[in-house]
Amino acid sequence: MLILTAGQVRQVLDGAEQQVVEAVSRAYRLHAAGRTVLPHSLFLRFPEEARNRIIALPAYLGNPGGSGAREPVAGVKWISSFPGNLDAGLERASAVIVLNSMRTGHPEVLLEGSVISARRTAASAALAAATLAPREPQTGVTLIGCGVINFEVLTFLRALLPELAEVTLFDLDPARARDFAERCAALLPGLRTTVTERIGDALAAHRLISVATTAATPHLDPSPCPPGTLLLHLSLRDLAPETILSSVNIVDDDDHVCRESTSLHLAEQQAGHRDFIADSIGALLTGARRERDPEALTVFSPFGLGVLDLAVADLVRHRAQEQGLGTDVPDFLPFGHGS
């Protein structure tokens, strides 16, 4: 068993945004081609605290065939979300990812998973922004929620949209937004940063918006958004069903995203159908490009597919092995190799 810590995962992923995006794009294309197995995520909830949850995301990622293709990979991500951790100065999310051998089924790699989870989410968002880009350059972005996910989103957006020069920040905790701005100044030089205490001003500032909050129910009024806005709806529960039903909706997988009281799930329950879903990101990556509606609100709602975690975890595994990173525990399993 190879064990990779959070620091080692960061070491191999820092500066590798393009490779992570390529891995995520490949996973989406394989999913669109039917070369994945993706059971529904399992949500473990607790009666004492409804906000807390731990989720299991099992998955199998095949290969497209041909020379040089990566081997198939199977595994699971086990990720917790405890929003109250933030008040205690702890990270909201923690996770592990296990990769299994496709020959024996034995677990082969154990990776710290929260870094991978955050970066595959950010890569997915940036890929959607680039795929659904308007004709004119996207020079600014608004971030609603100033946490780990949106900082990664900003990093990946800058990698894919080099013209991005300005970010507007909003968080219910103004101090959190100011801290985020200071981090931007230190780590993302040349980026103009504005903090606003009014969410309407933040929504009106740019036609590219990333929403990553801990909201459990709809709360966001998108009416201040300029025409033609692309809203990256990463936290999935911020928009009312009426907003979803009146928008152009792009998803990663309609069966997965219409569950667990997401905004799209609520919209499906209200409408009695899923006709409001216009396309999937996988279909857009494998087929003709879709022009972004210059007047409507376009909403990208990715449920977060386990195949993305596997794709990035496999990338980490190979890069770590090339660099000699990780701790090998040969007697982790109770039986010998090949038994």
Backbone torsions as a table, in degrees:
resi	resn	phi	psi	omega
1	MET	NA	126.7	174.5
2	LEU	-95.5	127.0	-180.0
3	ILE	-112.6	127.9	-179.2
4	LEU	-121.7	124.8	-178.0
5	THR	-84.7	172.0	179.2
6	ALA	-58.8	-43.0	179.9
7	GLY	-62.5	-39.2	178.9
8	GLN	-70.4	-37.5	176.5
9	VAL	-62.3	-45.5	177.5
10	ARG	-60.7	-40.3	-177.1
11	GLN	-57.8	-41.4	-177.7
12	VAL	-84.5	-18.5	-178.3
13	LEU	-97.7	-23.0	-179.9
14	ASP	-60.4	126.8	-178.5
15	GLY	80.2	3.5	-177.3
16	ALA	-107.7	31.5	-176.3
17	GLU	-57.3	-41.7	-178.8
18	GLN	-63.5	-40.2	179.3
19	GLN	-67.6	-37.0	177.5
20	VAL	-65.6	-43.9	177.9
21	VAL	-61.2	-40.9	178.2
22	GLU	-62.5	-40.3	178.5
23	ALA	-64.9	-42.2	178.9
24	VAL	-66.3	-43.1	178.6
25	SER	-61.7	-42.1	178.2
26	ARG	-61.3	-42.6	179.9
27	ALA	-63.5	-41.5	177.6
28	TYR	-62.6	-42.0	-179.3
29	ARG	-66.8	-40.0	177.4
30	LEU	-64.8	-39.0	178.2
31	HIS	-63.3	-43.0	179.2
32	ALA	-64.2	-29.3	-179.2
33	ALA	-87.2	1.3	178.2
34	GLY	78.9	22.0	-178.0
35	ARG	-102.7	29.5	176.4
36	THR	-131.0	160.8	167.5
37	VAL	-123.7	125.1	-169.6
38	LEU	-141.1	83.1	175.5
39	PRO	-62.3	160.3	176.2
40	HIS	-62.9	142.8	175.8
41	SER	-62.0	145.2	178.8
42	LEU	-103.3	121.3	-178.4
43	PHE	-100.5	120.1	173.2
44	LEU	-99.9	114.2	-178.5
45	ARG	-115.4	166.6	-172.2
46	PHE	-129.6	131.7	-176.4
47	PRO	-65.9	-25.7	-177.7
48	GLU	-76.2	-26.2	-176.8
49	GLU	-148.3	99.3	-172.0
50	ALA	-66.6	-24.8	-177.9
51	ARG	-71.5	-27.1	-175.4
52	ASN	-80.6	146.4	177.9
53	ARG	-159.6	154.9	170.0
54	ILE	-128.1	132.9	-171.4
55	ILE	-121.6	135.2	172.9
56	ALA	-104.5	127.8	179.7
57	LEU	-122.4	88.3	175.2
58	PRO	-79.5	150.9	-177.8
59	ALA	-164.3	159.9	172.5
60	TYR	-133.1	131.4	179.8
61	LEU	-118.8	115.0	-179.5
62	GLY	-81.1	-163.1	175.3
63	ASN	-132.0	159.4	-176.1
64	PRO	-81.1	-1.4	-176.3
65	GLY	81.5	174.8	-179.5
66	GLY	89.5	165.7	-178.5
67	SER	-70.4	145.5	177.3
68	GLY	80.6	0.1	-178.7
69	ALA	-73.4	145.6	177.0
70	ARG	-68.1	153.1	175.5
71	GLU	-69.0	151.9	174.4
72	PRO	-60.3	156.4	-178.8
73	VAL	-141.0	141.7	176.8
74	ALA	-129.4	152.1	179.1
75	GLY	173.6	-166.7	-177.4
76	VAL	-149.9	144.1	169.4
77	LYS	-107.4	135.9	178.5
78	TRP	-121.1	104.7	-169.7
79	ILE	-127.4	133.3	179.1
80	SER	-105.3	151.2	172.6
81	SER	-133.3	109.4	178.7
82	PHE	-123.3	88.4	-174.6
83	PRO	-55.6	-29.6	179.7
84	GLY	-64.1	-16.3	177.1
85	ASN	-58.0	-31.9	-176.3
86	LEU	-60.7	-37.9	179.6
87	ASP	-67.6	-22.6	179.7
88	ALA	-96.2	7.4	-179.6
89	GLY	76.9	19.7	-180.0
90	LEU	-108.7	161.4	175.4
91	GLU	-70.3	140.8	179.1
92	ARG	-63.2	-43.0	-172.5
93	ALA	-110.7	145.1	170.6
94	SER	-141.6	151.5	-173.3
95	ALA	-159.8	157.2	166.7
96	VAL	-130.0	152.0	175.7
97	ILE	-126.6	133.8	176.0
98	VAL	-114.9	129.2	172.9
99	LEU	-106.4	133.5	-177.9
100	ASN	-107.4	150.2	173.8
101	SER	-67.3	134.1	175.8
102	MET	-82.3	-5.7	177.2
103	ARG	-92.4	-43.9	-175.6
104	THR	-114.3	-16.5	-173.3
105	GLY	81.8	-4.9	-178.7
106	HIS	-67.9	141.8	171.7
107	PRO	-65.9	131.5	-175.3
108	GLU	-112.7	-33.5	-174.6
109	VAL	-136.1	134.7	173.7
110	LEU	-119.2	118.1	-176.3
111	LEU	-120.2	142.8	165.8
112	GLU	-61.1	130.9	-167.8
113	GLY	-107.1	-13.0	-174.3
114	SER	-69.4	-34.6	178.3
115	VAL	-66.1	-46.4	178.4
116	ILE	-61.4	-44.5	-178.4
117	SER	-61.0	-44.9	-179.5
118	ALA	-64.4	-41.2	-175.4
119	ARG	-77.8	-31.8	174.9
120	ARG	-69.9	-33.1	175.4
121	THR	-64.6	-45.6	-179.8
122	ALA	-65.6	-40.4	178.7
123	ALA	-63.4	-39.6	177.0
124	SER	-60.5	-44.9	-179.5
125	ALA	-64.4	-45.6	-179.3
126	ALA	-66.1	-36.5	177.8
127	LEU	-63.5	-42.1	177.4
128	ALA	-64.0	-42.0	179.5
129	ALA	-61.8	-39.9	179.6
130	ALA	-72.9	-38.5	-178.8
131	THR	-69.9	-34.1	-179.1
132	LEU	-104.3	28.6	-177.6
133	ALA	-67.1	142.4	175.1
134	PRO	-74.8	175.3	-178.6
135	ARG	-66.3	-39.2	-180.0
136	GLU	-84.8	154.0	-179.1
137	PRO	-60.6	145.0	175.2
138	GLN	-93.5	105.3	-173.4
139	THR	-100.3	-9.3	-177.9
140	GLY	-143.3	156.1	178.1
141	VAL	-142.4	144.9	172.0
142	THR	-105.4	134.8	176.0
143	LEU	-113.3	119.8	174.9
144	ILE	-102.3	110.8	-173.0
145	GLY	101.6	113.3	-173.3
146	CYS	-108.1	66.6	179.4
147	GLY	-120.0	-164.2	-176.0
148	VAL	-59.3	-46.2	-174.6
149	ILE	-60.9	-48.6	-176.5
150	ASN	-70.2	-26.2	173.7
151	PHE	-67.8	-40.5	175.6
152	GLU	-65.0	-39.5	176.9
153	VAL	-57.8	-46.4	-179.6
154	LEU	-60.9	-42.0	178.8
155	THR	-61.0	-44.8	-178.7
156	PHE	-72.7	-35.1	176.2
157	LEU	-61.4	-41.1	179.2
158	ARG	-65.0	-31.8	178.6
159	ALA	-70.4	-36.0	-176.8
160	LEU	-95.2	-25.3	-179.1
161	LEU	-120.8	81.5	-174.1
162	PRO	-63.1	-16.8	178.9
163	GLU	-80.1	-7.3	-178.5
164	LEU	-64.7	121.8	-173.9
165	ALA	-128.0	-9.6	-173.2
166	GLU	-142.9	141.7	176.7
167	VAL	-133.3	136.0	174.8
168	THR	-111.6	132.3	-172.2
169	LEU	-115.3	140.9	170.4
170	PHE	-141.5	136.1	172.5
171	ASP	-146.7	146.7	177.1
172	LEU	-59.5	-24.8	175.4
173	ASP	-102.1	102.1	-177.0
174	PRO	-57.3	-34.6	179.4
175	ALA	-64.3	-37.4	178.3
176	ARG	-63.7	-39.9	177.4
177	ALA	-65.2	-40.7	179.5
178	ARG	-65.9	-40.1	177.0
179	ASP	-62.8	-39.4	177.9
180	PHE	-61.8	-43.5	179.6
181	ALA	-62.4	-39.9	178.2
182	GLU	-64.5	-38.2	177.9
183	ARG	-66.4	-39.5	175.9
184	CYS	-59.2	-45.1	-179.0
185	ALA	-61.7	-36.7	-177.6
186	ALA	-77.6	-37.8	-170.9
187	LEU	-107.3	-18.8	-178.1
188	LEU	-126.0	68.9	-175.5
189	PRO	-61.8	146.7	178.6
190	GLY	88.8	-3.1	-179.5
191	LEU	-95.9	122.2	177.4
192	ARG	-76.5	128.2	-174.3
193	THR	-121.6	129.7	177.2
194	THR	-124.5	130.6	174.9
195	VAL	-105.0	127.9	177.9
196	THR	-122.0	143.9	179.4
197	GLU	-95.5	2.6	177.8
198	ARG	-117.1	120.5	-176.1
199	ILE	-64.8	-32.7	177.9
200	GLY	-61.8	-39.2	177.0
201	ASP	-64.9	-38.7	179.0
202	ALA	-65.1	-43.9	-179.3
203	LEU	-65.7	-31.4	-177.4
204	ALA	-81.8	-11.6	-168.8
205	ALA	-73.3	-36.4	-173.2
206	HIS	-144.4	161.3	179.0
207	ARG	-94.5	11.3	172.3
208	LEU	-128.6	122.0	-174.5
209	ILE	-133.7	134.0	173.3
210	SER	-115.9	125.4	-178.6
211	VAL	-113.0	115.3	178.7
212	ALA	-137.8	92.0	-176.6
213	THR	-123.2	-179.8	174.0
214	THR	-105.6	20.4	-177.3
215	ALA	-63.4	138.1	178.3
216	ALA	-100.4	-16.6	-179.2
217	THR	-137.9	157.7	-178.6
218	PRO	-58.5	140.1	-177.8
219	HIS	-149.0	-10.9	-168.2
220	LEU	-99.0	123.8	174.3
221	ASP	-96.8	109.5	-175.2
222	PRO	-85.7	8.3	-175.5
223	SER	-57.3	-30.1	177.7
224	PRO	-72.6	-10.8	-176.8
225	CYS	-62.8	137.0	176.0
226	PRO	-64.6	155.8	175.4
227	PRO	-57.1	141.8	178.0
228	GLY	81.4	14.2	-179.6
229	THR	-70.3	140.9	168.9
230	LEU	-104.5	119.8	-179.8
231	LEU	-108.3	115.9	177.2
232	LEU	-85.2	102.3	-168.4
233	HIS	-94.7	71.2	-169.1
234	LEU	-75.1	-30.0	-178.5
235	SER	-88.8	-7.5	162.2
236	LEU	71.6	-11.6	-175.0
237	ARG	-126.2	20.1	-174.1
238	ASP	-90.4	-22.5	-171.5
239	LEU	-105.4	140.4	177.3
240	ALA	-69.9	153.3	178.2
241	PRO	-54.3	-36.8	-179.8
242	GLU	-61.6	-36.7	177.5
243	THR	-66.3	-45.1	178.9
244	ILE	-59.6	-45.3	-175.7
245	LEU	-66.8	-22.3	-179.5
246	SER	-100.8	5.3	-176.7
247	SER	-110.1	167.5	170.0
248	VAL	-89.0	114.8	-170.9
249	ASN	-107.1	124.6	174.0
250	ILE	-114.3	134.1	-177.0
251	VAL	-128.2	174.8	170.9
252	ASP	-92.4	-38.2	178.6
253	ASP	-157.9	119.7	-173.4
254	ASP	-67.0	-34.4	178.8
255	ASP	-65.5	-36.3	-177.7
256	HIS	-78.9	-39.8	-173.1
257	VAL	-78.2	-20.8	178.5
258	CYS	-92.7	56.1	178.9
259	ARG	-146.3	168.7	168.7
260	GLU	56.5	37.0	175.1
261	SER	58.4	32.5	170.0
262	THR	-67.9	166.8	177.7
263	SER	-58.9	-36.7	178.8
264	LEU	-72.0	-33.4	175.1
265	HIS	-63.2	-44.7	178.2
266	LEU	-64.1	-37.7	178.4
267	ALA	-66.3	-40.1	177.4
268	GLU	-62.9	-42.5	179.2
269	GLN	-63.4	-36.3	-179.5
270	GLN	-74.4	-40.8	-174.8
271	ALA	-87.2	-26.9	-177.5
272	GLY	81.3	12.8	178.6
273	HIS	-160.1	177.3	177.5
274	ARG	-117.6	20.8	-177.5
275	ASP	-64.2	-14.7	179.7
276	PHE	-75.5	-9.1	176.0
277	ILE	-84.3	118.7	-174.2
278	ALA	-84.1	-37.5	-173.8
279	ASP	-167.7	170.1	172.5
280	SER	-112.7	153.8	179.9
281	ILE	-64.8	-33.8	177.8
282	GLY	-63.3	-41.9	178.0
283	ALA	-64.5	-38.2	179.0
284	LEU	-66.4	-34.5	-179.0
285	LEU	-76.1	-23.4	-178.1
286	THR	-102.7	-10.4	-178.2
287	GLY	-124.4	-154.6	-179.0
288	ALA	-70.5	145.6	177.8
289	ARG	-66.4	145.4	178.7
290	ARG	-101.7	126.9	177.0
291	GLU	-72.8	133.3	177.6
292	ARG	-71.6	131.0	-180.0
293	ASP	-62.8	120.0	-176.1
294	PRO	-71.8	-8.6	-177.9
295	GLU	-113.8	-33.5	-173.5
296	ALA	-87.2	164.4	170.0
297	LEU	-84.8	123.2	174.5
298	THR	-101.3	131.0	-176.6
299	VAL	-120.1	122.8	174.1
300	PHE	-101.9	116.6	-176.5
301	SER	-120.4	92.9	178.5
302	PRO	-91.8	121.8	179.1
303	PHE	-65.9	-28.0	-177.6
304	GLY	95.6	86.5	-172.2
305	LEU	-84.5	140.0	-179.7
306	GLY	-60.3	-25.5	179.3
307	VAL	-65.5	-26.8	176.2
308	LEU	-67.9	-41.9	177.1
309	ASP	-61.2	-42.6	179.3
310	LEU	-64.0	-41.5	-178.6
311	ALA	-62.0	-44.3	-179.0
312	VAL	-75.0	-37.9	177.4
313	ALA	-62.2	-38.5	177.9
314	ASP	-66.8	-38.6	174.7
315	LEU	-60.4	-45.1	178.5
316	VAL	-61.3	-45.2	-179.5
317	ARG	-54.7	-49.7	-176.1
318	HIS	-68.5	-41.9	-180.0
319	ARG	-67.3	-37.6	178.7
320	ALA	-65.8	-41.8	178.9
321	GLN	-64.5	-38.0	177.1
322	GLU	-62.8	-33.6	-177.3
323	GLN	-94.3	0.8	179.4
324	GLY	70.4	30.2	-178.2
325	LEU	-96.2	157.6	176.0
326	GLY	102.1	165.1	178.9
327	THR	-112.1	121.1	178.5
328	ASP	-90.4	125.5	179.6
329	VAL	-115.8	90.5	-173.1
330	PRO	-66.9	-24.6	-178.4
331	ASP	-103.8	26.2	179.0
332	PHE	-61.4	-43.1	-179.8
333	LEU	-86.9	156.4	-174.3
334	PRO	-85.0	12.8	-179.0
335	PHE	-142.8	159.8	-176.4
336	GLY	-76.7	164.1	178.9
337	HIS	-60.0	128.4	175.9
338	GLY	86.4	-1.4	-178.4
339	SER	-84.5	NA	NA
